[in-house]
Each structure stands twice: as C-alpha cells, then as structure tokens.
Amino acid sequence: MFALPELPYAYDALEPVMSDRTLHFHHDKHHAAYVKTTNELLQKAGASPRSLESVILEASKSGDKKLFNNAAQAWNHSFFWESMSARREQPTGELAAAIDSAFGGVSGLKKAFVEEGAGHFGSGWVWLTLEHGGGLELRSTHDADDTLMHEDMTPLLVCDLWEHAYYLDHQNDRKAFLSAWFDALPNWRFAAAQHAAAQGRGRLWRHPDPVTAESEKLVSAG
C-alpha cells in the first residue's frame, strides 16, 4: 500500500505564503485522507498495484470514480509538494529560454499563470506543462483531474486551487495567493529536471512506490 510522503521541507518553510498551520492541515489531514482512502479501496479490492500511476490510469479506464478521485488527488498533492521550494529561485538555462519563447519572460508567465488559476471555476489545479512536440503551456484541471490523463503533455509545476490550499492564509483571495505563490515558491530546479526528462534527458518524477509489508516491518523496527 502507499505511504504518505513526507514534506521535502519544514512545515514553516513556506511562510508567509503558506503557513505552518496550512501545511499541517493540508498535508497531515487532506493529503493523508486521500492516501488512506486509496489504500482502503485497494485493500477491499484485493489489489496489489505496482505504482500509483497505474492505479489512476486503471481506475479511469474502469470508471471507478471514487478510487480515481482519491488516487489522483494523492498523486497531485505529492507532485505539488515537489513543485515548491523553501528557497526563492528563478528559472535558468533551457527552461528560462522556453519560458521566454512561450510567454515573453517570467513576468509574462506569471501574468498568464495567475489569470489561468484565478479564472478557474471551482476546485482544481493550475499546471505549467510541456506540450509534446511543442512548447510550454498553462492548463487548469478540475477536481482530481491531472496531467496523467493527458498523454500529450508533461507537468513541470502545479499549484493547488482547492480552497484548503490557501483559505487559512488568504481567505477567498485566490488571485493574491497565486501571485504570492508564483513570486516565492516555485521549485524551478524541479521544473527544469522535468523539462529535460520530457526530452529524454533524465527520468520523469514518479510517485513513490507502494510500501511492502517487509519494508513496513523494517521501518517499524528501525
């Protein structure tokens, strides 16, 4: 079954954009609930999946909406944590050149990113993607939908548009949250690695593999 991945930074590392309180609720409650429900559904079905990606794709094909929603949300949140850095960064190299080509620079990308996310109706996600055979694009998806369901793109970064991602810190001002998020939190090194991997240089990010009974025993013993 799947374990809840730990955050790659301290709970207070993303302040003031995302507070310690928000991360405790978001990671320890919301994300954990998606992982827990996914595991319960898989156990009930007697399934032993090889990856979370395969669970999402198979649930989509079979029409199992409950499993898809929980597994995809577990995946989206894990990717979201990796999309942020506690150290303010700027894109460089090939990724910076791709941003210049698609958006006229980082300021143009920010404007389009904030507009895409703020204009998205309801819950979901805003993604910076590399279109296969093309350049960079911004996409928003509803609810649990993610880029795994769209074979023509590779995700580079994502920001959560669900209210639980920002309401404690920004109330209903999603636009202000997105603007502050873009200025301070994107993990451009991660995005650059995804950009390179999509072109055959390196490996794309994958969700951590299921935890076996043997490894669970070793963790408990350690």
C-alpha angles and dihedrals in degrees: 000000000000126000125214104255115234119244112263090229140030119287092249096043096097097051136163092023093047116017130218088249092053093049093049091053095038099046103027097040113021100033092039091053092055091050092046094050092046090054093047092051092048092048091049089053092046090237126159104192123196094214142358089243090061091048091054095047094046093046090052093050093047094045094240095153097177094053092042094050094050098040093045092048090050089052094044093052093049089051090046093056089052090049091066133070131195087218118072109240143176127216115257141183121003094356092053089050091051090050090050090051096048102035108014092251141324093299090056091049091050092052092050093043094052092045093049094049097040091048094050109111114227129342125342146089139289115219136193104212141178109229112221108251091009144056139278121313138177117231133177122204130196126243110321097349113124142173093271086079092056111066093187095072144049121213117235101172137355137195123201115241097185111115093240088068095064114004098097091053105029104019109209096339099109092162093058090048092052092047093050091043093053093049096050116017117042113119098223093177089059091047091050091051091051090047092052094044091052086061094049099268107117134339127302118239115268130186114260112273123257116281113245124219089248094054091046088056091050092050091049092047092048 
